[in-house]
Amino acid sequence: MSGWDPEPWRTRFQNALPGWKVVLHTETFDPAEITYAAAWKQPEGAFAGLPNLKAIFSLGAGVDHLFKDKRLPAGIPIVRVVDPDLTTRMSEYIVMHCLMALRRVRTYDGFQKQRSWTDLRDQPQASDIQVGLLGMGVLGQDAAGKLKAMGFRVAGWSRREKAVDGVTMHHGASGLEALVASSDILVAVMPLTPDTAGILNASLFAHLPKAEAIGGPVLINVGRGGLQNEADILAALDSGKLGSAVLDVFQVEPLPADSAFWLHPKVTVTPHNSAISSPPAIAAYVAGQIQVAEQGGALTNVVDPSHSY
């Protein structure tokens, strides 16, 4: 649980699983006693040498941190968090920034600083704007439904073919180009895998439309920092290929103080907080899964290791 204070997690799990022994990886323990593990950005080899391990739970929505471990034991189910609170918060963030782009909030902020009483008369309606969602899992589908409720046209892309009610869907390499070419606002909510690393790059941005009605195409990344080529994003912003960017995730976090993103006039920076979920809710979710498994039930939201998500 690197980067988090582990002691409160011990208390949460102890409260959620009375009668169970809960230990931290920094403590001395009998490896044979460990049957379940929960982690976030764990040390390399944290799960090696646990002969009775039944499942590994990620303490966040992503699981890329687990697959970075070269000593990850084979054949052990990996379970990701799917929590209604986390899902709702992510959709709130996405809808908020799509509405801000629609209503040209950044532009009006600039007018305010200039004390300029300027009105952009030709503002589009939500139905004039298409939002393209890269990633149509639980988070993407929930955001799609809420964007549609606000009146946006919505399209989605997934690696494999998928049908989603009321959403124009694309898949695969050819579908990716088609999705981007029709997206005034492009939202990345996909997992980080070997196939998606660096996918937000100049080659992708080349397919974006002009999106003049909202001052140029908008990029929103709430997935992972590893999805984005940051030099290409800055170049696209400076050239006008991108009208603006909302970035919640970065290749290096916390974002270094000397990053050009901090003060770029076309960038909104948030500190990887688009979908912070309640730790007690996550602990309860993990505990519930363990209890089901111990009673002979099946784990849910198990990651497909061949696709890393």
C-alpha positions as CSV (number, residue, x, y, z in Angstrom):
1,M,0.0,0.0,0.0
2,S,2.8,2.3,-1.0
3,G,1.9,6.0,-0.7
4,W,-1.0,5.4,1.7
5,D,-1.0,5.3,5.5
6,P,-1.5,1.5,6.0
7,E,-2.7,1.5,9.6
8,P,-6.2,2.9,8.9
9,W,-6.6,0.2,6.3
10,R,-5.8,-2.4,8.9
11,T,-8.5,-1.0,11.1
12,R,-11.0,-0.8,8.3
13,F,-10.5,-4.5,7.3
14,Q,-10.5,-5.6,10.9
15,N,-13.8,-3.9,11.4
16,A,-15.2,-5.3,8.2
17,L,-13.9,-8.8,8.8
18,P,-14.3,-9.5,12.6
19,G,-12.4,-12.6,13.6
20,W,-9.9,-12.4,10.8
21,K,-6.2,-11.7,11.3
22,V,-5.1,-8.6,9.3
23,V,-1.4,-8.0,8.8
24,L,0.7,-5.4,7.0
25,H,3.3,-6.4,4.5
26,T,5.9,-4.6,6.6
27,E,5.3,-6.9,9.6
28,T,6.6,-10.3,10.4
29,F,4.0,-13.0,9.6
30,D,3.7,-16.6,8.5
31,P,3.4,-16.5,4.6
32,A,1.2,-19.7,4.8
33,E,-1.4,-17.8,6.8
34,I,-2.1,-15.3,4.1
35,T,-5.2,-16.1,2.0
36,Y,-6.2,-12.7,0.6
37,A,-4.2,-9.6,-0.2
38,A,-5.2,-6.0,-0.8
39,A,-2.8,-3.4,-2.2
40,W,-2.2,-0.2,-4.0
41,K,1.2,0.3,-5.7
42,Q,2.7,-2.5,-3.8
43,P,6.4,-3.2,-3.5
44,E,7.9,-5.6,-6.1
45,G,7.4,-9.2,-5.1
46,A,4.9,-8.4,-2.3
47,F,2.8,-11.4,-3.2
48,A,5.6,-13.9,-4.0
49,G,6.0,-16.8,-1.6
50,L,2.4,-16.8,-0.3
51,P,1.5,-20.4,-1.0
52,N,-2.2,-20.2,0.1
53,L,-3.1,-16.9,-1.6
54,K,-6.6,-17.1,-3.1
55,A,-7.1,-13.6,-4.5
56,I,-5.5,-10.1,-4.8
57,F,-7.6,-7.0,-4.5
58,S,-6.7,-3.6,-6.0
59,L,-7.6,-0.8,-3.6
60,G,-8.4,1.4,-6.6
61,A,-10.2,1.2,-9.9
62,G,-7.0,0.5,-11.8
63,V,-4.9,-2.6,-11.8
64,D,-1.9,-1.5,-13.9
65,H,0.2,-1.2,-10.7
66,L,-0.3,-4.9,-10.1
67,F,0.8,-6.0,-13.5
68,K,4.0,-4.0,-13.2
69,D,5.1,-6.5,-10.6
70,K,7.4,-9.0,-12.5
71,R,7.0,-11.5,-9.6
72,L,3.2,-11.4,-9.6
73,P,2.1,-15.0,-9.0
74,A,0.4,-16.7,-11.9
75,G,-3.1,-18.1,-11.7
76,I,-4.2,-16.0,-8.7
77,P,-7.4,-14.0,-9.4
78,I,-7.0,-10.2,-9.4
79,V,-10.1,-8.2,-8.5
80,R,-10.7,-4.5,-9.2
81,V,-12.9,-2.2,-7.3
82,V,-16.2,-1.4,-8.8
83,D,-17.9,0.9,-6.3
84,P,-21.0,3.0,-7.0
85,D,-19.5,6.0,-5.1
86,L,-16.4,5.9,-7.3
87,T,-18.4,5.5,-10.5
88,T,-20.7,8.5,-9.6
89,R,-17.8,10.7,-8.8
90,M,-16.1,9.9,-12.1
91,S,-19.2,10.7,-14.1
92,E,-19.7,14.0,-12.1
93,Y,-16.2,15.1,-13.1
94,I,-16.6,14.1,-16.8
95,V,-20.0,15.8,-17.1
96,M,-18.8,18.9,-15.3
97,H,-15.9,19.4,-17.7
98,C,-17.9,18.6,-20.8
99,L,-20.4,21.3,-19.7
100,M,-17.6,23.8,-19.0
101,A,-16.3,23.2,-22.5
102,L,-19.8,23.5,-24.0
103,R,-20.4,26.8,-22.2
104,R,-16.8,28.1,-22.9
105,V,-16.1,28.7,-19.2
106,R,-12.3,29.0,-19.8
107,T,-12.9,31.7,-22.4
108,Y,-15.2,33.6,-20.1
109,D,-12.7,33.4,-17.3
110,G,-10.3,35.1,-19.7
111,F,-12.8,37.8,-20.4
112,Q,-13.4,38.4,-16.7
113,K,-9.7,38.8,-16.1
114,Q,-9.6,41.4,-18.9
115,R,-12.8,43.1,-17.5
116,S,-14.3,42.5,-20.9
117,W,-18.1,42.4,-21.2
118,T,-18.0,40.0,-24.2
119,D,-20.8,37.7,-25.1
120,L,-20.2,34.7,-27.4
121,R,-23.5,34.8,-29.1
122,D,-23.1,31.6,-31.2
123,Q,-22.8,29.1,-28.4
124,P,-23.9,25.6,-29.4
125,Q,-26.4,23.4,-27.6
126,A,-25.2,20.1,-26.0
127,S,-26.9,18.3,-28.9
128,D,-24.6,20.0,-31.3
129,I,-21.5,18.5,-29.6
130,Q,-20.3,14.9,-29.7
131,V,-18.4,13.4,-26.8
132,G,-16.2,10.4,-27.6
133,L,-15.4,8.1,-24.7
134,L,-12.3,6.0,-25.0
135,G,-13.1,3.1,-22.7
136,M,-16.6,1.7,-22.3
137,G,-16.4,-0.3,-19.1
138,V,-18.4,0.5,-16.0
139,L,-17.1,4.0,-15.7
140,G,-17.4,4.8,-19.4
141,Q,-20.9,3.5,-19.7
142,D,-22.1,5.4,-16.6
143,A,-20.6,8.6,-17.9
144,A,-22.2,8.0,-21.3
145,G,-25.7,7.7,-19.8
146,K,-25.3,10.9,-17.8
147,L,-23.9,12.8,-20.8
148,K,-26.8,11.7,-22.9
149,A,-29.2,12.9,-20.2
150,M,-27.6,16.4,-20.5
151,G,-28.3,16.3,-24.3
152,F,-24.8,15.5,-25.7
153,R,-24.3,13.1,-28.6
154,V,-22.2,10.3,-27.3
155,A,-20.0,7.7,-29.0
156,G,-17.8,5.1,-27.4
157,W,-14.7,3.1,-28.2
158,S,-13.6,-0.3,-26.8
159,R,-10.8,-2.6,-27.7
160,R,-13.2,-5.4,-28.5
161,E,-16.7,-5.2,-30.1
162,K,-19.3,-4.1,-27.6
163,A,-22.9,-2.9,-27.8
164,V,-24.2,-0.2,-25.5
165,D,-27.8,1.0,-25.7
166,G,-28.1,4.5,-27.1
167,V,-24.4,4.9,-27.8
168,T,-22.7,4.8,-31.2
169,M,-19.9,2.2,-30.6
170,H,-16.6,1.7,-32.3
171,H,-13.9,-0.9,-31.7
172,G,-10.4,-1.9,-32.8
173,A,-7.8,0.2,-34.6
174,S,-10.1,1.4,-37.4
175,G,-12.9,2.2,-35.0
176,L,-10.5,4.3,-32.9
177,E,-9.8,6.6,-35.9
178,A,-13.5,6.9,-36.7
179,L,-14.4,7.7,-33.0
180,V,-11.7,10.4,-32.7
181,A,-12.6,12.0,-36.1
182,S,-16.2,12.6,-34.8
183,S,-15.4,13.8,-31.3
184,D,-15.5,17.5,-30.3
185,I,-14.6,16.4,-26.8
186,L,-12.4,13.3,-26.4
187,V,-12.5,11.6,-22.9
188,A,-10.0,8.9,-22.0
189,V,-11.4,6.7,-19.3
190,M,-9.7,3.5,-20.4
191,P,-7.3,1.3,-18.3
192,L,-3.5,1.5,-18.9
193,T,-2.3,-1.7,-20.7
194,P,0.6,-2.4,-23.0
195,D,-1.8,-1.7,-25.9
196,T,-3.0,1.7,-24.6
197,A,0.3,3.2,-23.3
198,G,0.9,6.5,-25.0
199,I,-2.3,6.3,-27.1
200,L,-3.0,10.0,-26.6
201,N,-0.4,11.2,-29.0
202,A,0.1,13.4,-32.1
203,S,-1.0,10.6,-34.5
204,L,-4.4,10.3,-32.7
205,F,-4.9,14.1,-32.4
206,A,-4.4,14.4,-36.2
207,H,-7.8,12.8,-36.6
208,L,-9.7,15.3,-34.4
209,P,-12.2,17.7,-36.0
210,K,-11.9,21.4,-35.7
211,A,-14.7,21.7,-33.2
212,E,-14.8,25.5,-33.8
213,A,-18.1,25.8,-31.9
214,I,-16.3,25.2,-28.6
215,G,-13.0,26.8,-29.5
216,G,-11.3,23.7,-30.7
217,P,-11.4,20.0,-29.6
218,V,-11.1,19.2,-25.9
219,L,-9.1,16.4,-24.4
220,I,-10.1,15.1,-21.0
221,N,-7.9,12.3,-19.4
222,V,-9.2,10.7,-16.3
223,G,-7.7,7.3,-17.0
224,R,-4.0,7.0,-16.3
225,G,-1.0,9.3,-17.0
226,G,0.7,6.5,-19.0
227,L,-2.0,6.9,-21.6
228,Q,-0.7,10.3,-22.7
229,N,2.3,11.5,-24.6
230,E,2.7,14.8,-22.7
231,A,5.0,16.4,-25.2
232,D,2.5,15.7,-27.9
233,I,-0.3,17.2,-25.9
234,L,1.6,20.4,-25.3
235,A,2.5,20.7,-29.0
236,A,-1.1,20.1,-30.0
237,L,-2.3,22.8,-27.6
238,D,0.3,25.3,-28.8
239,S,-0.5,24.6,-32.5
240,G,-4.2,24.8,-31.9
241,K,-4.9,21.2,-32.9
242,L,-6.2,20.9,-29.3
243,G,-8.4,23.8,-28.0
244,S,-7.9,22.8,-24.4
245,A,-7.1,19.9,-22.1
246,V,-8.3,18.7,-18.7
247,L,-5.8,16.4,-17.1
248,D,-6.4,14.6,-13.9
249,V,-3.5,12.1,-14.3
250,F,0.1,12.4,-15.3
251,Q,3.2,10.3,-16.1
252,V,4.8,11.5,-12.9
253,E,2.7,12.2,-9.8
254,P,2.6,14.5,-8.0
255,L,3.1,16.7,-11.1
256,P,6.5,18.3,-10.8
257,A,6.5,22.0,-10.0
258,D,8.4,22.8,-13.2
259,S,5.9,21.1,-15.5
260,A,4.6,23.2,-18.3
261,F,1.1,22.0,-17.6
262,W,0.7,24.0,-14.4
263,L,0.6,27.5,-16.0
264,H,-0.5,26.6,-19.5
265,P,-3.4,28.9,-20.4
266,K,-5.3,26.0,-22.1
267,V,-4.9,23.4,-19.4
268,T,-6.8,22.5,-16.3
269,V,-4.8,20.4,-13.8
270,T,-6.4,18.4,-11.0
271,P,-4.5,16.1,-8.6
272,H,-5.7,12.7,-9.6
273,N,-9.0,13.2,-7.7
274,S,-11.6,12.8,-10.4
275,A,-13.0,9.7,-8.7
276,I,-11.7,9.4,-5.2
277,S,-13.9,6.9,-3.4
278,S,-14.5,6.4,0.3
279,P,-11.8,4.1,1.8
280,P,-14.5,2.5,4.2
281,A,-16.6,1.7,1.1
282,I,-13.6,0.1,-0.6
283,A,-12.8,-2.0,2.5
284,A,-16.5,-3.1,2.8
285,Y,-16.5,-4.0,-0.9
286,V,-13.3,-6.2,-0.5
287,A,-14.6,-7.7,2.7
288,G,-17.9,-8.6,1.0
289,Q,-16.1,-10.3,-1.8
290,I,-14.0,-12.3,0.6
291,Q,-17.1,-13.4,2.5
292,V,-18.8,-14.6,-0.7
293,A,-15.7,-16.5,-1.8
294,E,-15.4,-18.2,1.6
295,Q,-18.9,-19.4,1.3
296,G,-18.2,-20.9,-2.0
297,G,-19.4,-18.1,-4.2
298,A,-17.7,-16.6,-7.2
299,L,-15.6,-13.4,-7.1
300,T,-16.9,-10.6,-9.3
301,N,-15.0,-8.0,-11.4
302,V,-12.1,-10.4,-11.8
303,V,-9.4,-9.0,-14.2
304,D,-8.7,-10.9,-17.5
305,P,-4.9,-11.2,-17.2
306,S,-4.5,-11.6,-21.0
307,H,-5.8,-8.1,-21.4
308,S,-4.5,-6.6,-18.2
309,Y,-7.9,-5.2,-17.2
